[in-house]
Amino acid sequence: MNLTSIENLLNSVDDFFYTYLLTALLILAGIYLTARSRLVQLRHFGTMVNSLSGSRSGAQGGISSFQAFAVGLACRVGTGNIVGVALALILGGPGAVLWMWLVAILGTATAFSEATLAQLFKVRRPDGTFRGGPAYYISRGLGLPILGGVFAVVFLIANGLVMPMVQANAITASLQGAGGLSPSLGAVLVVALTAPVLLGGLRAMARVAEYLAPFMALAYLVLVLAILLTHPVQALEAVRSIIEGAFGLRQGLGGLAGGVTAALLNGVRRGLFSNEAGLGGAACAAGSATVSHPVQQGFIQAFGVVVDTLFVCTATALAIL
């Protein structure tokens, strides 16, 4: 079997899991957790927003609630919010954005649940910090240590190797396209910027994310807001195209059923990939926080889904449209 055949096989398996199986599982999980929590994302939306107040204090030598939120925000907000949204618009049309919104609403319940569970089953480290996340609540909460170990290994490969490769590749490709910087020099630049933070450990990553992640998101939103305010007519047209595209009111040659399906699939896939609800990365960050009550971190991490999809992804979509 040559490399092309292997690549085609992996792409086929990936498309099946990503388009159908995993998407369906994450949506069903979001619906189930929304029902079990009695619409926590709507009943306690104000609490989610207010959870930011005072979240930078009380770490007691560990990681504060806000720092864990910022690490989770850094997991969620990235190149996927720009390149990924553009790809969703190309494949699914403007209507994909509305389905991203609906997935984000379900994702807030998932993010709330997994962050709260991460807090409930976290463990203290000798240095005073905590560790938590899916591997811990699978092992300690469900009593399935082998399955928790399998998750930890798979998660390490995915988030320790595969995901950073996607991000680093996007960064170096952008540097090459915009400034003519070779991929080798781009890779050196990425390593030079990230290595001091990563080698500093969890506290160093939390300190950097505490300032960099919110600034990154806010700066991007301000830039897009400037575009919208200087192009009000086009902005309103963009909103209308999102609503029309989602329900097949403007599908052109794609046909009603095909257009709605493309918008739904691509919007759902982009929403799930972007907000990370149910993927475990933000839950690991949530489990590292020092808080007085587990639900406190659940609320603030759920708000991260709102920031990621309803704010940042929407801003990207409106700017492009």
Secondary structure in CASP SS format (residue, H / E / C, confidence):
PFRMAT SS
TARGET T0000
AUTHOR 0000-0000-0000
METHOD secondary structure of the structure
MODEL  1
M C 1.00
N C 1.00
L H 1.00
T H 1.00
S H 1.00
I H 1.00
E H 1.00
N H 1.00
L H 1.00
L H 1.00
N H 1.00
S H 1.00
V H 1.00
D H 1.00
D H 1.00
F H 1.00
F H 1.00
Y H 1.00
T H 1.00
Y H 1.00
L H 1.00
L H 1.00
T H 1.00
A H 1.00
L H 1.00
L H 1.00
I H 1.00
L H 1.00
A H 1.00
G H 1.00
I H 1.00
Y H 1.00
L H 1.00
T H 1.00
A H 1.00
R H 1.00
S C 1.00
R C 1.00
L C 1.00
V H 1.00
Q H 1.00
L H 1.00
R H 1.00
H C 1.00
F H 1.00
G H 1.00
T H 1.00
M H 1.00
V H 1.00
N H 1.00
S C 1.00
L C 1.00
S C 1.00
G C 1.00
S C 1.00
R C 1.00
S C 1.00
G C 1.00
A C 1.00
Q C 1.00
G C 1.00
G C 1.00
I E 1.00
S C 1.00
S H 1.00
F H 1.00
Q H 1.00
A H 1.00
F H 1.00
A H 1.00
V H 1.00
G H 1.00
L H 1.00
A H 1.00
C H 1.00
R H 1.00
V C 1.00
G C 1.00
T H 1.00
G H 1.00
N H 1.00
I C 1.00
V H 1.00
G H 1.00
V H 1.00
A H 1.00
L H 1.00
A H 1.00
L H 1.00
I H 1.00
L H 1.00
G H 1.00
G C 1.00
P C 1.00
G C 1.00
A H 1.00
V H 1.00
L H 1.00
W H 1.00
M H 1.00
W H 1.00
L H 1.00
V H 1.00
A H 1.00
I H 1.00
L H 1.00
G H 1.00
T H 1.00
A H 1.00
T H 1.00
A H 1.00
F H 1.00
S H 1.00
E H 1.00
A H 1.00
T H 1.00
L H 1.00
A H 1.00
Q H 1.00
L H 1.00
F C 1.00
K C 1.00
V E 1.00
R E 1.00
R C 1.00
P C 1.00
D C 1.00
G C 1.00
T C 1.00
F E 1.00
R E 1.00
G C 1.00
G C 1.00
P H 1.00
A H 1.00
Y H 1.00
Y H 1.00
I H 1.00
S H 1.00
R H 1.00
G H 1.00
L C 1.00
G C 1.00
L C 1.00
P H 1.00
I H 1.00
L H 1.00
G H 1.00
G H 1.00
V H 1.00
F H 1.00
A H 1.00
V H 1.00
V H 1.00
F H 1.00
L H 1.00
I H 1.00
A H 1.00
N H 1.00
G H 1.00
L H 1.00
V H 1.00
M H 1.00
P H 1.00
M H 1.00
V H 1.00
Q H 1.00
A H 1.00
N H 1.00
A H 1.00
I H 1.00
T H 1.00
A H 1.00
S H 1.00
L H 1.00
Q H 1.00
G H 1.00
A H 1.00
G H 1.00
G C 1.00
L C 1.00
S C 1.00
P H 1.00
S H 1.00
L H 1.00
G H 1.00
A H 1.00
V H 1.00
L H 1.00
V H 1.00
V H 1.00
A H 1.00
L H 1.00
T H 1.00
A H 1.00
P H 1.00
V H 1.00
L H 1.00
L H 1.00
G C 1.00
G H 1.00
L H 1.00
R H 1.00
A H 1.00
M H 1.00
A H 1.00
R H 1.00
V H 1.00
A H 1.00
E H 1.00
Y H 1.00
L H 1.00
A H 1.00
P H 1.00
F H 1.00
M H 1.00
A H 1.00
L H 1.00
A H 1.00
Y H 1.00
L H 1.00
V H 1.00
L H 1.00
V H 1.00
L H 1.00
A H 1.00
I H 1.00
L H 1.00
L H 1.00
T H 1.00
H C 1.00
P H 1.00
V H 1.00
Q H 1.00
A H 1.00
L H 1.00
E H 1.00
A H 1.00
V H 1.00
R H 1.00
S H 1.00
I H 1.00
I H 1.00
E H 1.00
G H 1.00
A H 1.00
F C 1.00
G C 1.00
L C 1.00
R C 1.00
Q C 1.00
G H 1.00
L H 1.00
G H 1.00
G C 1.00
L H 1.00
A H 1.00
G H 1.00
G H 1.00
V H 1.00
T H 1.00
A H 1.00
A H 1.00
L H 1.00
L H 1.00
N H 1.00
G H 1.00
V H 1.00
R H 1.00
R H 1.00
G H 1.00
L H 1.00
F H 1.00
S H 1.00
N H 1.00
E C 1.00
A C 1.00
G C 1.00
L C 1.00
G C 1.00
G H 1.00
A H 1.00
A H 1.00
C H 1.00
A H 1.00
A H 1.00
G H 1.00
S C 1.00
A E 1.00
T C 1.00
V C 1.00
S C 1.00
H C 1.00
P H 1.00
V H 1.00
Q H 1.00
Q H 1.00
G H 1.00
F H 1.00
I H 1.00
Q H 1.00
A H 1.00
F H 1.00
G H 1.00
V H 1.00
V H 1.00
V H 1.00
D H 1.00
T H 1.00
L H 1.00
F H 1.00
V H 1.00
C H 1.00
T H 1.00
A H 1.00
T H 1.00
A H 1.00
L H 1.00
A H 1.00
I H 1.00
L C 1.00
END
